[in-house]
Amino acid sequence: MNVVVLDQVCITEKDTKLRLYTKESKKVCVLKEGMLFQDDLGTSFSFLKSEGVGLCPKRTQMKQKPFFLYFDRISNEATTFDLVEDKNAKHAHIPWSFYKVDLTSCQWK
């Protein structure tokens, strides 16, 4: 079970914004290197920035507080995506992963 929850996806003209939060108190950082954001068409999208949490190794103590990851804009043709932290990264204590996240029936705002 993931401690990190992906609860919103916003696709703008320029980028894809993902909102996440932790269910439990946890020190969080973003692994810029080795993070995979890929659609079901096989296209990978570049990490642009994070908000609300620092890049590793700088960690922020968090619980139920949202943080955001920005990537290049995902394709309109995509129906699902995977978001995976690199389990081999030196700062990944408990890497998280989301597979086959459905974009077709999103009710998020």
N, CA and C of each residue as an Amber inpcrd file, in Angstrom:
protein
   327
   0.8430000  -1.1820000   0.0000000   0.0000000   0.0000000   0.0000000
   0.8860000   1.2420000   0.0000000   0.5950000   2.1530000  -0.8880000
   1.3610000   3.3950000  -0.9850000   1.0070000   4.3470000   0.1440000
   2.0170000   4.9920000   0.6950000   1.8110000   6.0660000   1.6600000
   1.4740000   7.3460000   0.8950000   2.0100000   7.4330000  -0.3300000
   1.7660000   8.5960000  -1.1810000   0.5280000   8.3340000  -2.0380000
  -0.3580000   9.3260000  -2.1020000  -1.6090000   9.2230000  -2.8560000
  -1.5720000  10.2210000  -4.0110000  -1.9130000   9.7580000  -5.1930000
  -2.0890000  10.6220000  -6.3620000  -3.5770000  10.9230000  -6.4400000
  -3.9630000  12.1990000  -6.2280000  -5.3980000  12.4710000  -6.1600000
  -5.9240000  13.4300000  -7.2240000  -5.0430000  14.0000000  -8.0600000
  -5.5630000  14.8850000  -9.0960000  -4.5720000  14.9970000 -10.2470000
  -5.1200000  15.0830000 -11.4420000  -4.3310000  15.3120000 -12.6490000
  -4.9550000  16.4820000 -13.3920000  -4.1440000  17.4910000 -13.7000000
  -4.6120000  18.6310000 -14.4930000  -3.7500000  18.7270000 -15.7420000
  -4.3830000  18.7530000 -16.8870000  -3.6580000  18.8590000 -18.1470000
  -3.9680000  20.2290000 -18.7370000  -2.9300000  21.0450000 -18.8800000
  -3.0980000  22.3760000 -19.4490000  -2.5380000  22.3750000 -20.8650000
  -2.5240000  23.5110000 -21.4990000  -1.9550000  23.6080000 -22.8410000
  -0.4540000  23.3590000 -22.8390000   0.2030000  23.6530000 -21.7030000
   1.6600000  23.5620000 -21.6420000   2.1950000  22.3500000 -20.9010000
   1.4680000  21.8710000 -19.8660000   2.0490000  20.8300000 -19.0370000
   0.9890000  19.9290000 -18.4140000   1.4650000  18.9420000 -17.6590000
   0.6160000  18.0520000 -16.8870000   0.9890000  18.2560000 -15.4280000
   0.0060000  18.5700000 -14.6070000   0.2280000  18.8340000 -13.1890000
  -0.4280000  17.7210000 -12.3850000   0.3560000  17.0910000 -11.5190000
  -0.1410000  16.0080000 -10.6820000  -0.1270000  16.4570000  -9.2310000
  -1.2380000  16.2550000  -8.5280000  -1.2970000  16.5850000  -7.1060000
  -1.2290000  15.2890000  -6.3110000  -0.3130000  15.2600000  -5.3550000
  -0.1310000  14.1020000  -4.5020000  -0.1150000  14.5520000  -3.0480000
  -0.2810000  13.6010000  -2.1260000  -0.1310000  13.8830000  -0.7020000
   0.2170000  12.5880000   0.0080000   0.6730000  12.6980000   1.2490000
   0.9920000  11.5130000   2.0420000  -0.1270000  11.2710000   3.0470000
  -0.4950000  10.0130000   3.2270000  -1.5240000   9.6450000   4.1960000
  -0.9740000   9.6400000   5.6160000   0.3020000   9.3260000   5.7430000
   0.9510000   9.2610000   7.0470000   2.0390000  10.3190000   7.1060000
   2.4690000  10.6360000   8.3160000   3.5620000  11.5830000   8.4800000
   4.8270000  10.9720000   7.8770000   5.4400000  11.6940000   6.9620000
   6.5690000  11.1570000   6.2190000   7.4480000  12.3030000   5.7440000
   8.7480000  12.0540000   5.7210000   9.6670000  13.0230000   5.1160000
   9.7170000  12.7260000   3.6250000   9.4260000  13.7350000   2.8220000
   9.2480000  13.5510000   1.3800000  10.2460000  14.4070000   0.6140000
  10.7510000  13.8480000  -0.4800000  11.5130000  14.6190000  -1.4550000
  11.2030000  14.0530000  -2.8370000  11.4790000  14.8310000  -3.8600000
  11.1860000  14.4220000  -5.2350000  12.4680000  13.9350000  -5.9000000
  12.4040000  12.7300000  -6.4340000  13.5310000  12.1480000  -7.1630000
  13.4450000  12.5790000  -8.6200000  14.0770000  13.6830000  -8.9250000
  14.0220000  14.2080000 -10.2920000  14.6320000  13.2270000 -11.2870000
  15.7900000  12.6680000 -10.9220000  16.4570000  11.7290000 -11.8200000
  15.8160000  10.3490000 -11.6760000  15.5090000   9.7510000 -12.7790000
  14.9980000   8.3860000 -12.7690000  13.4980000   8.2590000 -12.5800000
  12.7670000   9.3620000 -12.4420000  11.3190000   9.2720000 -12.3370000
  10.7420000   9.0550000 -13.7350000   9.8090000   8.1270000 -13.8280000
   9.1900000   7.8070000 -15.1040000   7.7500000   8.2830000 -15.1160000
   7.4170000   9.1010000 -16.1140000   6.0350000   9.5090000 -16.3740000
   5.7930000   9.1710000 -17.8300000   4.9970000   8.1220000 -18.0720000
   4.8500000   7.5690000 -19.4190000   3.3990000   7.2210000 -19.6800000
   2.9440000   7.5350000 -20.9080000   1.5610000   7.1900000 -21.2590000
   1.4860000   5.7960000 -21.8650000   0.2590000   5.3440000 -22.1070000
   0.0360000   4.0050000 -22.6400000   0.4630000   3.8820000 -24.1080000
   0.8240000   4.9940000 -24.7410000   1.3290000   4.9640000 -26.1150000
   2.8400000   4.7530000 -26.1360000   3.4590000   4.7170000 -24.9470000
   4.8950000   4.4970000 -24.8460000   5.7280000   5.7700000 -24.8310000
   5.0720000   6.9240000 -24.7720000   5.7890000   8.1950000 -24.7570000
   6.1220000   8.5850000 -23.3230000   7.3850000   8.9320000 -23.0780000
   7.8020000   9.4270000 -21.7710000   7.8230000  10.9450000 -21.7950000
   7.4720000  11.5450000 -20.6570000   7.3970000  12.9970000 -20.5540000
   8.3800000  13.4870000 -19.5140000   9.0260000  14.6100000 -19.8020000
  10.0780000  15.1440000 -18.9450000   9.5100000  15.8160000 -17.7040000
  10.2170000  15.6250000 -16.5930000   9.9120000  16.3090000 -15.3460000
  10.2980000  17.7700000 -15.4940000   9.4060000  18.6820000 -15.1000000
   9.6680000  20.1110000 -15.2040000  10.0070000  20.7420000 -13.8590000
   9.1500000  20.4930000 -12.8460000   9.4000000  21.0930000 -11.5340000
   8.4810000  20.4560000 -10.4980000   8.7570000  20.7960000  -9.2460000
   7.8810000  20.3900000  -8.1560000   7.4900000  21.6380000  -7.3660000
   6.3530000  21.5590000  -6.6630000   5.8910000  22.6400000  -5.7780000
   5.4630000  22.0150000  -4.4660000   5.8330000  22.6490000  -3.3740000
   5.4000000  22.1780000  -2.0650000   6.3090000  21.1570000  -1.4370000
   7.3110000  20.7200000  -2.1650000   8.2900000  19.7520000  -1.6620000
   9.5840000  19.9480000  -2.4420000  10.7100000  19.7280000  -1.7750000
  12.0000000  19.9390000  -2.4180000  12.4950000  18.7330000  -3.1950000
  13.5370000  18.9800000  -3.9730000  14.1970000  17.8900000  -4.6890000
  15.1370000  17.1720000  -3.7220000  15.2760000  15.8570000  -3.8980000
  16.1730000  15.0750000  -3.0530000  17.5890000  15.6200000  -3.1760000
  18.3530000  15.6300000  -2.1100000  18.1190000  14.9580000  -0.8200000
  17.3690000  15.8050000   0.2050000  16.9530000  17.0230000  -0.1340000
  16.2210000  17.8770000   0.8180000  14.8240000  17.3080000   1.0570000
  14.5400000  16.9530000   2.2980000  13.2590000  16.3380000   2.6380000
  12.3830000  17.2960000   3.4320000  11.0710000  17.1750000   3.2200000
  10.0810000  17.9920000   3.9180000   9.1480000  17.0640000   4.6810000
   8.9490000  17.3260000   5.9730000   8.0090000  16.5310000   6.7720000
   6.5930000  16.8840000   6.3390000   5.8090000  15.8790000   5.9660000
   4.4700000  16.1360000   5.4390000   3.4790000  15.0940000   5.9400000
   2.2130000  15.5130000   6.0260000   1.0890000  14.6070000   6.2670000
  -0.1760000  15.3040000   5.8000000  -0.8670000  14.6880000   4.8650000
  -2.1200000  15.2070000   4.3070000  -1.9690000  16.5720000   3.6360000
  -0.7470000  16.9940000   3.3560000  -0.5030000  18.2830000   2.7050000
  -0.1410000  18.0270000   1.2440000  -0.8420000  18.6400000   0.3100000
  -0.5600000  18.3530000  -1.0960000   0.7690000  18.9200000  -1.5700000
   1.3570000  18.2010000  -2.5090000   2.5040000  18.7100000  -3.2550000
   2.2580000  18.3790000  -4.7170000   2.9780000  19.0690000  -5.5940000
   2.6800000  18.9860000  -7.0210000   3.9210000  18.6390000  -7.8260000
   3.7160000  17.8310000  -8.8540000   4.7620000  17.5100000  -9.8260000
   4.2760000  17.9730000 -11.1900000   5.1650000  18.5980000 -11.9390000
   4.8490000  19.0790000 -13.2820000   5.6930000  18.3380000 -14.3010000
   5.0560000  17.9170000 -15.3810000   5.7230000  17.2460000 -16.4920000
   5.2910000  17.9080000 -17.7980000   6.0200000  17.6130000 -18.8710000
   5.5590000  18.0410000 -20.1900000   4.1390000  17.5200000 -20.3890000
   3.4000000  18.1980000 -21.2520000   1.9830000  17.8710000 -21.4770000
   1.8180000  16.4650000 -22.0680000   0.9340000  15.7020000 -21.4380000
   0.6360000  14.3580000 -21.9200000  -0.2590000  14.4490000 -23.1590000
  -0.1770000  13.4760000 -24.0170000  -0.9230000  13.4460000 -25.2690000
  -2.4330000  13.3240000 -25.0410000  -3.2120000  13.9670000 -25.8940000
  -4.6780000  13.8400000 -25.8460000  -5.1340000  12.4200000 -26.1600000
  -4.3240000  11.6760000 -26.8850000  -4.6860000  10.3090000 -27.2660000
  -4.4500000   9.3090000 -26.1490000  -3.7140000   9.6970000 -25.1230000
  -3.4060000   8.7800000 -24.0260000  -4.6600000   8.4660000 -23.2180000
  -4.7950000   7.2020000 -22.8080000  -5.9210000   6.7960000 -21.9700000
  -5.4710000   6.4560000 -20.5440000  -4.1970000   6.0680000 -20.3860000
  -3.6490000   5.7930000 -19.0580000  -2.2040000   6.2840000 -19.0080000
  -1.6730000   6.3520000 -17.7790000  -0.2540000   6.6620000 -17.6240000
   0.3220000   5.9350000 -16.4160000   1.6320000   5.8320000 -16.4020000
   2.3770000   5.2890000 -15.2780000   3.2470000   6.4050000 -14.7150000
   3.3270000   6.4780000 -13.3950000   4.2180000   7.4030000 -12.7010000
   4.9920000   6.5660000 -11.6980000   6.3110000   6.4650000 -11.8970000
   7.1190000   5.5470000 -11.1020000   8.3950000   6.2330000 -10.6410000
   8.6550000   6.1570000  -9.3290000   9.9300000   6.6140000  -8.7910000
  10.9620000   5.5260000  -9.0300000  12.2010000   5.9120000  -9.2060000
  13.2910000   4.9680000  -9.4460000  13.6340000   4.2410000  -8.1490000
  13.3420000   2.9390000  -8.1060000  13.6020000   2.1770000  -6.8820000
  15.0950000   2.0390000  -6.5830000  15.9320000   2.2980000  -7.5750000
  17.3800000   2.1870000  -7.3830000  18.0400000   3.5110000  -7.0190000
  17.2630000   4.5820000  -6.9780000  17.8380000   5.8920000  -6.6520000
  18.3330000   5.8930000  -5.2100000  19.4250000   6.5950000  -4.9850000
  20.0480000   6.5340000  -3.6600000  19.2210000   7.1900000  -2.5640000
  18.2920000   8.0600000  -2.9020000  17.4780000   8.7250000  -1.8860000
  16.0880000   8.1040000  -1.7440000  15.8280000   7.0090000  -2.4410000
  14.4990000   6.3840000  -2.3980000  14.4240000   5.3670000  -1.2650000
  13.7980000   5.7670000  -0.1540000  13.6320000   4.8270000   0.9590000
  12.4830000   3.8700000   0.6610000  11.3480000   4.4220000   0.3240000
  10.1780000   3.6160000  -0.0610000   9.6160000   4.2320000  -1.3320000
  10.1660000   3.8580000  -2.4970000   9.6910000   4.4730000  -3.7450000
   8.2260000   4.1310000  -4.0000000   7.5200000   5.0850000  -4.6030000
   6.1200000   4.8650000  -4.8950000   5.9240000   4.7160000  -6.3950000
   4.7900000   4.1100000  -6.7370000   4.4980000   3.8870000  -8.1520000
   2.9900000   3.8520000  -8.3620000   2.6020000   4.3600000  -9.5170000
   1.2050000   4.3400000  -9.9380000   1.1930000   3.8140000 -11.3660000
   0.4840000   2.7100000 -11.5940000   0.4430000   2.1000000 -12.9140000
  -0.9660000   2.1650000 -13.4930000  -1.0420000   2.3930000 -14.7800000
  -2.3140000   2.3740000 -15.5220000  -3.3610000   3.2970000 -14.8980000
  -2.9410000   4.5220000 -14.5500000  -3.8760000   5.5090000 -14.0160000
  -4.8030000   5.9280000 -15.1560000  -6.0940000   5.7590000 -14.9600000
  -7.0920000   5.9830000 -16.0100000  -7.3610000   7.4740000 -16.2120000
  -7.1680000   7.9260000 -17.4370000  -7.4450000   9.3120000 -17.7820000
  -8.8090000   9.5040000 -18.4310000  -9.4550000   8.4140000 -18.8170000
 -10.6880000   8.5190000 -19.5960000 -11.9070000   8.8380000 -18.7510000
 -11.9010000   8.4710000 -17.4780000 -13.0820000   8.7360000 -16.6540000
 -12.7350000   9.6160000 -15.4540000 -11.7660000  10.4930000 -15.6370000
 -11.3670000  11.4020000 -14.5580000 -12.5260000  12.2920000 -14.1470000
 -12.8080000  12.3200000 -12.8670000 -13.8070000  13.2260000 -12.3260000
 -13.1420000  14.3470000 -11.5270000 -11.8140000  14.3480000 -11.5250000
 -11.0750000  15.3360000 -10.7480000 -11.2080000  16.7060000 -11.3600000
 -11.0910000  17.7320000 -10.5300000 -11.1820000  19.1060000 -11.0060000
  -9.9660000  19.8660000 -10.6090000
